[in-house]
Amino acid sequence: MKEICFKVKGMVCTGCENRIKKSVIKLEGVEDVKASYEEGNVIVLLKDGSIEETVKEAILNLGFEIEEG
């Protein structure tokens, strides 16, 4: 298992959190997703760390931005 945390810009409510959770949890290899608009982050528990880029793409495709660094 691997836990990754993304700083996400553009989440403004629990609806945003839910959109991200519903999208990312569907990805093969994702065990759990926690999103917090108040903290501006998404924490993903992966079975396999190799799908990290796929998770990023899923978040970006919803219209949110990921802060690098």
PQR file with spaces between the fields and no chain letter, atoms N, CA, C, O and H, PARSE charges and radii, in Angstrom:
ATOM       1  N    MET     1       0.840   -1.187    0.000 -0.4000 1.5000
ATOM       2  CA   MET     1       0.000    0.000    0.000 -0.0000 2.0000
ATOM       3  C    MET     1       0.883    1.248    0.000  0.5500 1.7000
ATOM       4  O    MET     1       1.966    1.273    0.586 -0.5500 1.4000
ATOM       5  N    LYS     2       0.393    2.257   -0.662 -0.4000 1.5000
ATOM       6  CA   LYS     2       1.101    3.533   -0.721 -0.0000 2.0000
ATOM       7  C    LYS     2       0.072    4.650   -0.579  0.5500 1.7000
ATOM       8  O    LYS     2      -0.974    4.627   -1.228 -0.5500 1.4000
ATOM       9  H    LYS     2      -0.486    2.237   -1.138  0.4000 1.0000
ATOM      10  N    GLU     3       0.375    5.627    0.272 -0.4000 1.5000
ATOM      11  CA   GLU     3      -0.501    6.783    0.449 -0.0000 2.0000
ATOM      12  C    GLU     3       0.132    7.980   -0.237  0.5500 1.7000
ATOM      13  O    GLU     3       1.304    8.288   -0.025 -0.5500 1.4000
ATOM      14  H    GLU     3       1.224    5.647    0.799  0.4000 1.0000
ATOM      15  N    ILE     4      -0.657    8.645   -1.058 -0.4000 1.5000
ATOM      16  CA   ILE     4      -0.173    9.855   -1.718 -0.0000 2.0000
ATOM      17  C    ILE     4      -1.124   11.002   -1.396  0.5500 1.7000
ATOM      18  O    ILE     4      -2.326   10.805   -1.220 -0.5500 1.4000
ATOM      19  H    ILE     4      -1.610    8.394   -1.231  0.4000 1.0000
ATOM      20  N    CYS     5      -0.564   12.188   -1.323 -0.4000 1.5000
ATOM      21  CA   CYS     5      -1.354   13.377   -1.016 -0.0000 2.0000
ATOM      22  C    CYS     5      -1.139   14.411   -2.113  0.5500 1.7000
ATOM      23  O    CYS     5      -0.003   14.731   -2.464 -0.5500 1.4000
ATOM      24  H    CYS     5       0.413   12.348   -1.466  0.4000 1.0000
ATOM      25  N    PHE     6      -2.222   14.921   -2.642 -0.4000 1.5000
ATOM      26  CA   PHE     6      -2.179   15.959   -3.663 -0.0000 2.0000
ATOM      27  C    PHE     6      -2.755   17.240   -3.086  0.5500 1.7000
ATOM      28  O    PHE     6      -3.796   17.208   -2.430 -0.5500 1.4000
ATOM      29  H    PHE     6      -3.145   14.661   -2.357  0.4000 1.0000
ATOM      30  N    LYS     7      -2.095   18.365   -3.319 -0.4000 1.5000
ATOM      31  CA   LYS     7      -2.660   19.674   -3.008 -0.0000 2.0000
ATOM      32  C    LYS     7      -3.522   20.049   -4.216  0.5500 1.7000
ATOM      33  O    LYS     7      -3.016   20.163   -5.332 -0.5500 1.4000
ATOM      34  H    LYS     7      -1.249   18.391   -3.851  0.4000 1.0000
ATOM      35  N    VAL     8      -4.805   20.237   -3.993 -0.4000 1.5000
ATOM      36  CA   VAL     8      -5.746   20.465   -5.096 -0.0000 2.0000
ATOM      37  C    VAL     8      -6.380   21.842   -4.957  0.5500 1.7000
ATOM      38  O    VAL     8      -6.897   22.197   -3.897 -0.5500 1.4000
ATOM      39  H    VAL     8      -5.217   20.144   -3.086  0.4000 1.0000
ATOM      40  N    LYS     9      -6.334   22.607   -6.034 -0.4000 1.5000
ATOM      41  CA   LYS     9      -6.953   23.927   -6.075 -0.0000 2.0000
ATOM      42  C    LYS     9      -8.294   23.818   -6.796  0.5500 1.7000
ATOM      43  O    LYS     9      -8.442   23.055   -7.750 -0.5500 1.4000
ATOM      44  H    LYS     9      -5.915   22.319   -6.895  0.4000 1.0000
ATOM      45  N    GLY    10      -9.257   24.588   -6.328 -0.4000 1.5000
ATOM      46  CA   GLY    10     -10.543   24.657   -7.002 -0.0000 2.0000
ATOM      47  C    GLY    10     -11.673   23.969   -6.267  0.5500 1.7000
ATOM      48  O    GLY    10     -12.833   24.115   -6.654 -0.5500 1.4000
ATOM      49  H    GLY    10      -9.137   25.208   -5.553  0.4000 1.0000
ATOM      50  N    MET    11     -11.368   23.219   -5.212 -0.4000 1.5000
ATOM      51  CA   MET    11     -12.439   22.617   -4.416 -0.0000 2.0000
ATOM      52  C    MET    11     -13.025   23.697   -3.516  0.5500 1.7000
ATOM      53  O    MET    11     -12.292   24.361   -2.783 -0.5500 1.4000
ATOM      54  H    MET    11     -10.426   23.100   -4.898  0.4000 1.0000
ATOM      55  N    VAL    12     -14.345   23.874   -3.568 -0.4000 1.5000
ATOM      56  CA   VAL    12     -14.969   24.932   -2.772 -0.0000 2.0000
ATOM      57  C    VAL    12     -16.099   24.435   -1.867  0.5500 1.7000
ATOM      58  O    VAL    12     -16.670   25.210   -1.100 -0.5500 1.4000
ATOM      59  H    VAL    12     -14.940   23.334   -4.164  0.4000 1.0000
ATOM      60  N    CYS    13     -16.421   23.134   -1.958 -0.4000 1.5000
ATOM      61  CA   CYS    13     -17.533   22.617   -1.161 -0.0000 2.0000
ATOM      62  C    CYS    13     -17.459   21.094   -1.071  0.5500 1.7000
ATOM      63  O    CYS    13     -16.602   20.460   -1.687 -0.5500 1.4000
ATOM      64  H    CYS    13     -15.957   22.504   -2.581  0.4000 1.0000
ATOM      65  N    THR    14     -18.371   20.525   -0.296 -0.4000 1.5000
ATOM      66  CA   THR    14     -18.400   19.074   -0.161 -0.0000 2.0000
ATOM      67  C    THR    14     -18.789   18.402   -1.475  0.5500 1.7000
ATOM      68  O    THR    14     -18.435   17.246   -1.709 -0.5500 1.4000
ATOM      69  H    THR    14     -19.067   21.040    0.205  0.4000 1.0000
ATOM      70  N    GLY    15     -19.507   19.109   -2.323 -0.4000 1.5000
ATOM      71  CA   GLY    15     -19.838   18.568   -3.641 -0.0000 2.0000
ATOM      72  C    GLY    15     -18.581   18.308   -4.460  0.5500 1.7000
ATOM      73  O    GLY    15     -18.480   17.299   -5.158 -0.5500 1.4000
ATOM      74  H    GLY    15     -19.795   20.047   -2.133  0.4000 1.0000
ATOM      75  N    CYS    16     -17.626   19.226   -4.369 -0.4000 1.5000
ATOM      76  CA   CYS    16     -16.337   19.049   -5.058 -0.0000 2.0000
ATOM      77  C    CYS    16     -15.615   17.828   -4.499  0.5500 1.7000
ATOM      78  O    CYS    16     -15.084   17.011   -5.252 -0.5500 1.4000
ATOM      79  H    CYS    16     -17.708   20.046   -3.803  0.4000 1.0000
ATOM      80  N    GLU    17     -15.601   17.710   -3.166 -0.4000 1.5000
ATOM      81  CA   GLU    17     -14.971   16.551   -2.537 -0.0000 2.0000
ATOM      82  C    GLU    17     -15.589   15.259   -3.062  0.5500 1.7000
ATOM      83  O    GLU    17     -14.877   14.321   -3.421 -0.5500 1.4000
ATOM      84  H    GLU    17     -16.033   18.373   -2.554  0.4000 1.0000
ATOM      85  N    ASN    18     -16.906   15.220   -3.102 -0.4000 1.5000
ATOM      86  CA   ASN    18     -17.605   14.011   -3.539 -0.0000 2.0000
ATOM      87  C    ASN    18     -17.343   13.676   -4.998  0.5500 1.7000
ATOM      88  O    ASN    18     -17.207   12.503   -5.349 -0.5500 1.4000
ATOM      89  H    ASN    18     -17.484   15.982   -2.811  0.4000 1.0000
ATOM      90  N    ARG    19     -17.271   14.688   -5.853 -0.4000 1.5000
ATOM      91  CA   ARG    19     -16.959   14.446   -7.272 -0.0000 2.0000
ATOM      92  C    ARG    19     -15.601   13.777   -7.416  0.5500 1.7000
ATOM      93  O    ARG    19     -15.445   12.824   -8.180 -0.5500 1.4000
ATOM      94  H    ARG    19     -17.381   15.640   -5.568  0.4000 1.0000
ATOM      95  N    ILE    20     -14.623   14.282   -6.680 -0.4000 1.5000
ATOM      96  CA   ILE    20     -13.280   13.702   -6.743 -0.0000 2.0000
ATOM      97  C    ILE    20     -13.292   12.283   -6.188  0.5500 1.7000
ATOM      98  O    ILE    20     -12.745   11.370   -6.807 -0.5500 1.4000
ATOM      99  H    ILE    20     -14.750   15.056   -6.060  0.4000 1.0000
ATOM     100  N    LYS    21     -13.909   12.093   -5.030 -0.4000 1.5000
ATOM     101  CA   LYS    21     -13.936   10.761   -4.422 -0.0000 2.0000
ATOM     102  C    LYS    21     -14.588    9.737   -5.353  0.5500 1.7000
ATOM     103  O    LYS    21     -14.053    8.646   -5.549 -0.5500 1.4000
ATOM     104  H    LYS    21     -14.354   12.835   -4.528  0.4000 1.0000
ATOM     105  N    LYS    22     -15.734   10.087   -5.923 -0.4000 1.5000
ATOM     106  CA   LYS    22     -16.454    9.153   -6.807 -0.0000 2.0000
ATOM     107  C    LYS    22     -15.648    8.799   -8.041  0.5500 1.7000
ATOM     108  O    LYS    22     -15.693    7.661   -8.509 -0.5500 1.4000
ATOM     109  H    LYS    22     -16.168   10.974   -5.764  0.4000 1.0000
ATOM     110  N    SER    23     -14.919    9.756   -8.569 -0.4000 1.5000
ATOM     111  CA   SER    23     -14.127    9.522   -9.772 -0.0000 2.0000
ATOM     112  C    SER    23     -12.889    8.681   -9.481  0.5500 1.7000
ATOM     113  O    SER    23     -12.594    7.730  -10.205 -0.5500 1.4000
ATOM     114  H    SER    23     -14.883   10.681   -8.190  0.4000 1.0000
ATOM     115  N    VAL    24     -12.172    9.029   -8.427 -0.4000 1.5000
ATOM     116  CA   VAL    24     -10.895    8.362   -8.143 -0.0000 2.0000
ATOM     117  C    VAL    24     -11.089    6.951   -7.587  0.5500 1.7000
ATOM     118  O    VAL    24     -10.302    6.056   -7.897 -0.5500 1.4000
ATOM     119  H    VAL    24     -12.412    9.801   -7.839  0.4000 1.0000
ATOM     120  N    ILE    25     -12.120    6.740   -6.776 -0.4000 1.5000
ATOM     121  CA   ILE    25     -12.322    5.419   -6.172 -0.0000 2.0000
ATOM     122  C    ILE    25     -12.617    4.358   -7.231  0.5500 1.7000
ATOM     123  O    ILE    25     -12.401    3.170   -6.990 -0.5500 1.4000
ATOM     124  H    ILE    25     -12.759    7.467   -6.525  0.4000 1.0000
ATOM     125  N    LYS    26     -13.108    4.774   -8.398 -0.4000 1.5000
ATOM     126  CA   LYS    26     -13.411    3.838   -9.484 -0.0000 2.0000
ATOM     127  C    LYS    26     -12.158    3.297  -10.169  0.5500 1.7000
ATOM     128  O    LYS    26     -12.216    2.283  -10.865 -0.5500 1.4000
ATOM     129  H    LYS    26     -13.284    5.738   -8.594  0.4000 1.0000
ATOM     130  N    LEU    27     -11.039    3.967   -9.974 -0.4000 1.5000
ATOM     131  CA   LEU    27      -9.811    3.557  -10.650 -0.0000 2.0000
ATOM     132  C    LEU    27      -9.277    2.254  -10.058  0.5500 1.7000
ATOM     133  O    LEU    27      -9.243    2.073   -8.840 -0.5500 1.4000
ATOM     134  H    LEU    27     -10.992    4.790   -9.408  0.4000 1.0000
ATOM     135  N    GLU    28      -8.868    1.368  -10.933 -0.4000 1.5000
ATOM     136  CA   GLU    28      -8.311    0.102  -10.475 -0.0000 2.0000
ATOM     137  C    GLU    28      -7.012    0.361   -9.714  0.5500 1.7000
ATOM     138  O    GLU    28      -6.137    1.082  -10.193 -0.5500 1.4000
ATOM     139  H    GLU    28      -8.895    1.515  -11.921  0.4000 1.0000
ATOM     140  N    GLY    29      -6.895   -0.227   -8.536 -0.4000 1.5000
ATOM     141  CA   GLY    29      -5.707   -0.049   -7.726 -0.0000 2.0000
ATOM     142  C    GLY    29      -5.874    0.963   -6.610  0.5500 1.7000
ATOM     143  O    GLY    29      -4.977    1.131   -5.783 -0.5500 1.4000
ATOM     144  H    GLY    29      -7.606   -0.813   -8.147  0.4000 1.0000
ATOM     145  N    VAL    30      -7.029    1.648   -6.576 -0.4000 1.5000
ATOM     146  CA   VAL    30      -7.295    2.624   -5.507 -0.0000 2.0000
ATOM     147  C    VAL    30      -8.064    1.938   -4.390  0.5500 1.7000
ATOM     148  O    VAL    30      -9.116    1.341   -4.617 -0.5500 1.4000
ATOM     149  H    VAL    30      -7.758    1.511   -7.247  0.4000 1.0000
ATOM     150  N    GLU    31      -7.528    2.031   -3.190 -0.4000 1.5000
ATOM     151  CA   GLU    31      -8.137    1.403   -2.015 -0.0000 2.0000
ATOM     152  C    GLU    31      -9.086    2.364   -1.290  0.5500 1.7000
ATOM     153  O    GLU    31     -10.168    1.965   -0.861 -0.5500 1.4000
ATOM     154  H    GLU    31      -6.674    2.516   -3.005  0.4000 1.0000
ATOM     155  N    ASP    32      -8.676    3.640   -1.156 -0.4000 1.5000
ATOM     156  CA   ASP    32      -9.479    4.622   -0.416 -0.0000 2.0000
ATOM     157  C    ASP    32      -9.126    6.027   -0.878  0.5500 1.7000
ATOM     158  O    ASP    32      -8.014    6.280   -1.341 -0.5500 1.4000
ATOM     159  H    ASP    32      -7.797    3.964   -1.504  0.4000 1.0000
ATOM     160  N    VAL    33     -10.093    6.945   -0.746 -0.4000 1.5000
ATOM     161  CA   VAL    33      -9.897    8.343   -1.136 -0.0000 2.0000
ATOM     162  C    VAL    33     -10.506    9.236   -0.067  0.5500 1.7000
ATOM     163  O    VAL    33     -11.640    9.024    0.364 -0.5500 1.4000
ATOM     164  H    VAL    33     -10.996    6.739   -0.370  0.4000 1.0000
ATOM     165  N    LYS    34      -9.742   10.235    0.355 -0.4000 1.5000
ATOM     166  CA   LYS    34     -10.255   11.264    1.257 -0.0000 2.0000
ATOM     167  C    LYS    34      -9.968   12.610    0.607  0.5500 1.7000
ATOM     168  O    LYS    34      -8.840   12.876    0.190 -0.5500 1.4000
ATOM     169  H    LYS    34      -8.822   10.407    0.005  0.4000 1.0000
ATOM     170  N    ALA    35     -10.977   13.449    0.522 -0.4000 1.5000
ATOM     171  CA   ALA    35     -10.813   14.776   -0.066 -0.0000 2.0000
ATOM     172  C    ALA    35     -11.323   15.817    0.931  0.5500 1.7000
ATOM     173  O    ALA    35     -12.355   15.620    1.573 -0.5500 1.4000
ATOM     174  H    ALA    35     -11.893   13.233    0.861  0.4000 1.0000
ATOM     175  N    SER    36     -10.594   16.922    1.053 -0.4000 1.5000
ATOM     176  CA   SER    36     -10.995   17.997    1.958 -0.0000 2.0000
ATOM     177  C    SER    36     -10.845   19.337    1.252  0.5500 1.7000
ATOM     178  O    SER    36      -9.735   19.774    0.948 -0.5500 1.4000
ATOM     179  H    SER    36      -9.756   17.082    0.532  0.4000 1.0000
ATOM     180  N    TYR    37     -11.978   19.981    0.998 -0.4000 1.5000
ATOM     181  CA   TYR    37     -11.890   21.311    0.376 -0.0000 2.0000
ATOM     182  C    TYR    37     -11.327   22.319    1.371  0.5500 1.7000
ATOM     183  O    TYR    37     -10.659   23.272    0.971 -0.5500 1.4000
ATOM     184  H    TYR    37     -12.879   19.626    1.245  0.4000 1.0000
ATOM     185  N    GLU    38     -11.589   22.120    2.662 -0.4000 1.5000
ATOM     186  CA   GLU    38     -11.097   23.052    3.681 -0.0000 2.0000
ATOM     187  C    GLU    38      -9.572   23.024    3.760  0.5500 1.7000
ATOM     188  O    GLU    38      -8.939   24.066    3.926 -0.5500 1.4000
ATOM     189  H    GLU    38     -12.132   21.345    2.987  0.4000 1.0000
ATOM     190  N    GLU    39      -8.983   21.833    3.640 -0.4000 1.5000
ATOM     191  CA   GLU    39      -7.529   21.698    3.688 -0.0000 2.0000
ATOM     192  C    GLU    39      -6.902   21.785    2.300  0.5500 1.7000
ATOM     193  O    GLU    39      -5.690   21.957    2.169 -0.5500 1.4000
ATOM     194  H    GLU    39      -9.497   20.986    3.504  0.4000 1.0000
ATOM     195  N    GLY    40      -7.735   21.665    1.263 -0.4000 1.5000
ATOM     196  CA   GLY    40      -7.242   21.754   -0.105 -0.0000 2.0000
ATOM     197  C    GLY    40      -6.397   20.565   -0.524  0.5500 1.7000
ATOM     198  O    GLY    40      -5.437   20.700   -1.282 -0.5500 1.4000
ATOM     199  H    GLY    40      -8.719   21.525    1.369  0.4000 1.0000
ATOM     200  N    ASN    41      -6.777   19.381   -0.009 -0.4000 1.5000
ATOM     201  CA   ASN    41      -5.993   18.221   -0.397 -0.0000 2.0000
ATOM     202  C    ASN    41      -6.850   16.987   -0.665  0.5500 1.7000
ATOM     203  O    ASN    41      -8.008   16.896   -0.258 -0.5500 1.4000
ATOM     204  H    ASN    41      -7.557   19.271    0.607  0.4000 1.0000
ATOM     205  N    VAL    42      -6.232   16.053   -1.362 -0.4000 1.5000
ATOM     206  CA   VAL    42      -6.829   14.752   -1.633 -0.0000 2.0000
ATOM     207  C    VAL    42      -5.787   13.717   -1.236  0.5500 1.7000
ATOM     208  O    VAL    42      -4.645   13.765   -1.694 -0.5500 1.4000
ATOM     209  H    VAL    42      -5.291   16.128   -1.692  0.4000 1.0000
ATOM     210  N    ILE    43      -6.186   12.786   -0.385 -0.4000 1.5000
ATOM     211  CA   ILE    43      -5.302   11.709    0.046 -0.0000 2.0000
ATOM     212  C    ILE    43      -5.840   10.404   -0.534  0.5500 1.7000
ATOM     213  O    ILE    43      -7.011   10.062   -0.367 -0.5500 1.4000
ATOM     214  H    ILE    43      -7.114   12.747   -0.013  0.4000 1.0000
ATOM     215  N    VAL    44      -4.955    9.691   -1.218 -0.4000 1.5000
ATOM     216  CA   VAL    44      -5.357    8.470   -1.897 -0.0000 2.0000
ATOM     217  C    VAL    44      -4.497    7.315   -1.399  0.5500 1.7000
ATOM     218  O    VAL    44      -3.270    7.411   -1.364 -0.5500 1.4000
ATOM     219  H    VAL    44      -4.004    9.969   -1.354  0.4000 1.0000
ATOM     220  N    LEU    45      -5.148    6.228   -1.017 -0.4000 1.5000
ATOM     221  CA   LEU    45      -4.456    5.016   -0.606 -0.0000 2.0000
ATOM     222  C    LEU    45      -4.464    4.061   -1.796  0.5500 1.7000
ATOM     223  O    LEU    45      -5.522    3.627   -2.253 -0.5500 1.4000
ATOM     224  H    LEU    45      -6.145    6.150   -1.045  0.4000 1.0000
ATOM     225  N    LEU    46      -3.273    3.744   -2.287 -0.4000 1.5000
ATOM     226  CA   LEU    46      -3.126    2.922   -3.477 -0.0000 2.0000
ATOM     227  C    LEU    46      -2.641    1.523   -3.126  0.5500 1.7000
ATOM     228  O    LEU    46      -1.817    1.341   -2.230 -0.5500 1.4000
ATOM     229  H    LEU    46      -2.414    4.097   -1.916  0.4000 1.0000
ATOM     230  N    LYS    47      -3.164    0.541   -3.847 -0.4000 1.5000
ATOM     231  CA   LYS    47      -2.643   -0.820   -3.732 -0.0000 2.0000
ATOM     232  C    LYS    47      -1.310   -0.892   -4.464  0.5500 1.7000
ATOM     233  O    LYS    47      -0.415   -1.649   -4.089 -0.5500 1.4000
ATOM     234  H    LYS    47      -3.833    0.688   -4.575  0.4000 1.0000
ATOM     235  N    ASP    48      -1.200   -0.082   -5.523 -0.4000 1.5000
ATOM     236  CA   ASP    48      -0.026   -0.092   -6.384 -0.0000 2.0000
ATOM     237  C    ASP    48       0.336    1.357   -6.718  0.5500 1.7000
ATOM     238  O    ASP    48      -0.466    2.075   -7.314 -0.5500 1.4000
ATOM     239  H    ASP    48      -1.927    0.533   -5.827  0.4000 1.0000
ATOM     240  N    GLY    49       1.521    1.779   -6.342 -0.4000 1.5000
ATOM     241  CA   GLY    49       1.940    3.164   -6.540 -0.0000 2.0000
ATOM     242  C    GLY    49       2.108    3.575   -7.987  0.5500 1.7000
ATOM     243  O    GLY    49       2.250    4.764   -8.273 -0.5500 1.4000
ATOM     244  H    GLY    49       2.173    1.195   -5.858  0.4000 1.0000
ATOM     245  N    SER    50       2.098    2.625   -8.909 -0.4000 1.5000
ATOM     246  CA   SER    50       2.361    2.948  -10.315 -0.0000 2.0000
ATOM     247  C    SER    50       1.209    3.684  -10.996  0.5500 1.7000
ATOM     248  O    SER    50       1.366    4.161  -12.120 -0.5500 1.4000
ATOM     249  H    SER    50       1.983    1.659   -8.677  0.4000 1.0000
ATOM     250  N    ILE    51       0.059    3.784  -10.336 -0.4000 1.5000
ATOM     251  CA   ILE    51      -1.074    4.477  -10.976 -0.0000 2.0000
ATOM     252  C    ILE    51      -1.219    5.924  -10.507  0.5500 1.7000
ATOM     253  O    ILE    51      -2.259    6.546  -10.719 -0.5500 1.4000
ATOM     254  H    ILE    51      -0.069    3.397   -9.423  0.4000 1.0000
ATOM     255  N    GLU    52      -0.195    6.448   -9.883 -0.4000 1.5000
ATOM     256  CA   GLU    52      -0.241    7.821   -9.377 -0.0000 2.0000
ATOM     257  C    GLU    52      -0.593    8.823  -10.485  0.5500 1.7000
ATOM     258  O    GLU    52      -1.396    9.729  -10.263 -0.5500 1.4000
ATOM     259  H    GLU    52       0.651    5.942   -9.711  0.4000 1.0000
ATOM     260  N    GLU    53      -0.005    8.669  -11.660 -0.4000 1.5000
ATOM     261  CA   GLU    53      -0.299    9.581  -12.776 -0.0000 2.0000
ATOM     262  C    GLU    53      -1.755    9.463  -13.223  0.5500 1.7000
ATOM     263  O    GLU    53      -2.368   10.460  -13.606 -0.5500 1.4000
ATOM     264  H    GLU    53       0.648    7.933  -11.840  0.4000 1.0000
ATOM     265  N    THR    54      -2.304    8.263  -13.177 -0.4000 1.5000
ATOM     266  CA   THR    54      -3.708    8.049  -13.548 -0.0000 2.0000
ATOM     267  C    THR    54      -4.628    8.785  -12.587  0.5500 1.7000
ATOM     268  O    THR    54      -5.637    9.355  -13.002 -0.5500 1.4000
ATOM     269  H    THR    54      -1.806    7.453  -12.866  0.4000 1.0000
ATOM     270  N    VAL    55      -4.284    8.775  -11.314 -0.4000 1.5000
ATOM     271  CA   VAL    55      -5.069    9.489  -10.303 -0.0000 2.0000
ATOM     272  C    VAL    55      -5.009   10.994  -10.573  0.5500 1.7000
ATOM     273  O    VAL    55      -6.031   11.679  -10.521 -0.5500 1.4000
ATOM     274  H    VAL    55      -3.463    8.312  -10.978  0.4000 1.0000
ATOM     275  N    LYS    56      -3.819   11.500  -10.860 -0.4000 1.5000
ATOM     276  CA   LYS    56      -3.670   12.926  -11.176 -0.0000 2.0000
ATOM     277  C    LYS    56      -4.546   13.305  -12.371  0.5500 1.7000
ATOM     278  O    LYS    56      -5.246   14.318  -12.340 -0.5500 1.4000
ATOM     279  H    LYS    56      -2.989   10.944  -10.903  0.4000 1.0000
ATOM     280  N    GLU    57      -4.502   12.493  -13.412 -0.4000 1.5000
ATOM     281  CA   GLU    57      -5.291   12.771  -14.617 -0.0000 2.0000
ATOM     282  C    GLU    57      -6.774   12.806  -14.305  0.5500 1.7000
ATOM     283  O    GLU    57      -7.495   13.658  -14.825 -0.5500 1.4000
ATOM     284  H    GLU    57      -3.934   11.670  -13.437  0.4000 1.0000
ATOM     285  N    ALA    58      -7.241   11.894  -13.463 -0.4000 1.5000
ATOM     286  CA   ALA    58      -8.662   11.854  -13.106 -0.0000 2.0000
ATOM     287  C    ALA    58      -9.083   13.146  -12.410  0.5500 1.7000
ATOM     288  O    ALA    58     -10.160   13.675  -12.683 -0.5500 1.4000
ATOM     289  H    ALA    58      -6.655   11.202  -13.040  0.4000 1.0000
ATOM     290  N    ILE    59      -8.241   13.656  -11.513 -0.4000 1.5000
ATOM     291  CA   ILE    59      -8.541   14.904  -10.799 -0.0000 2.0000
ATOM     292  C    ILE    59      -8.515   16.087  -11.767  0.5500 1.7000
ATOM     293  O    ILE    59      -9.401   16.941  -11.734 -0.5500 1.4000
ATOM     294  H    ILE    59      -7.365   13.226  -11.291  0.4000 1.0000
ATOM     295  N    LEU    60      -7.510   16.134  -12.617 -0.4000 1.5000
ATOM     296  CA   LEU    60      -7.401   17.224  -13.599 -0.0000 2.0000
ATOM     297  C    LEU    60      -8.575   17.215  -14.571  0.5500 1.7000
ATOM     298  O    LEU    60      -9.075   18.275  -14.948 -0.5500 1.4000
ATOM     299  H    LEU    60      -6.790   15.441  -12.644  0.4000 1.0000
ATOM     300  N    ASN    61      -9.018   16.033  -14.978 -0.4000 1.5000
ATOM     301  CA   ASN    61     -10.134   15.921  -15.924 -0.0000 2.0000
ATOM     302  C    ASN    61     -11.457   16.422  -15.347  0.5500 1.7000
ATOM     303  O    ASN    61     -12.389   16.717  -16.095 -0.5500 1.4000
ATOM     304  H    ASN    61      -8.613   15.172  -14.671  0.4000 1.0000
ATOM     305  N    LEU    62     -11.540   16.517  -14.028 -0.4000 1.5000
ATOM     306  CA   LEU    62     -12.736   17.062  -13.377 -0.0000 2.0000
ATOM     307  C    LEU    62     -12.707   18.589  -13.330  0.5500 1.7000
ATOM     308  O    LEU    62     -13.681   19.218  -12.918 -0.5500 1.4000
ATOM     309  H    LEU    62     -10.783   16.277  -13.421  0.4000 1.0000
ATOM     310  N    GLY    63     -11.581   19.189  -13.755 -0.4000 1.5000
ATOM     311  CA   GLY    63     -11.483   20.643  -13.794 -0.0000 2.0000
ATOM     312  C    GLY    63     -10.745   21.259  -12.623  0.5500 1.7000
ATOM     313  O    GLY    63     -10.736   22.481  -12.471 -0.5500 1.4000
ATOM     314  H    GLY    63     -10.789   18.678  -14.090  0.4000 1.0000
ATOM     315  N    PHE    64     -10.127   20.436  -11.796 -0.4000 1.5000
ATOM     316  CA   PHE    64      -9.359   20.950  -10.660 -0.0000 2.0000
ATOM     317  C    PHE    64      -7.891   21.052  -11.053  0.5500 1.7000
ATOM     318  O    PHE    64      -7.455   20.476  -12.050 -0.5500 1.4000
ATOM     319  H    PHE    64     -10.134   19.444  -11.919  0.4000 1.0000
ATOM     320  N    GLU    65      -7.146   21.793  -10.254 -0.4000 1.5000
ATOM     321  CA   GLU    65      -5.704   21.950  -10.491 -0.0000 2.0000
ATOM     322  C    GLU    65      -4.941   21.270   -9.373  0.5500 1.7000
ATOM     323  O    GLU    65      -5.388   21.255   -8.227 -0.5500 1.4000
ATOM     324  H    GLU    65      -7.500   22.261   -9.445  0.4000 1.0000
ATOM     325  N    ILE    66      -3.786   20.706   -9.706 -0.4000 1.5000
ATOM     326  CA   ILE    66      -2.916   20.091   -8.715 -0.0000 2.0000
ATOM     327  C    ILE    66      -1.676   20.935   -8.571  0.5500 1.7000
ATOM     328  O    ILE    66      -1.002   21.233   -9.557 -0.5500 1.4000
ATOM     329  H    ILE    66      -3.423   20.718  -10.637  0.4000 1.0000
ATOM     330  N    GLU    67      -1.369   21.323   -7.341 -0.4000 1.5000
ATOM     331  CA   GLU    67      -0.163   22.111   -7.065 -0.0000 2.0000
ATOM     332  C    GLU    67       1.012   21.160   -7.019  0.5500 1.7000
ATOM     333  O    GLU    67       0.994   20.174   -6.283 -0.5500 1.4000
ATOM     334  H    GLU    67      -1.917   21.081   -6.541  0.4000 1.0000
ATOM     335  N    GLU    68       2.020   21.451   -7.796 -0.4000 1.5000
ATOM     336  CA   GLU    68       3.236   20.628   -7.795 -0.0000 2.0000
ATOM     337  C    GLU    68       4.199   21.176   -6.763  0.5500 1.7000
ATOM     338  O    GLU    68       4.235   22.375   -6.484 -0.5500 1.4000
ATOM     339  H    GLU    68       2.034   22.252   -8.394  0.4000 1.0000
ATOM     340  N    GLY    69       4.984   20.255   -6.200 -0.4000 1.5000
ATOM     341  CA   GLY    69       6.030   20.682   -5.293 -0.0000 2.0000
ATOM     342  C    GLY    69       5.751   20.524   -3.886  0.5500 1.7000
ATOM     343  O    GLY    69       6.587   20.862   -3.049 -0.5500 1.4000
ATOM     344  H    GLY    69       4.954   19.282   -6.427  0.4000 1.0000
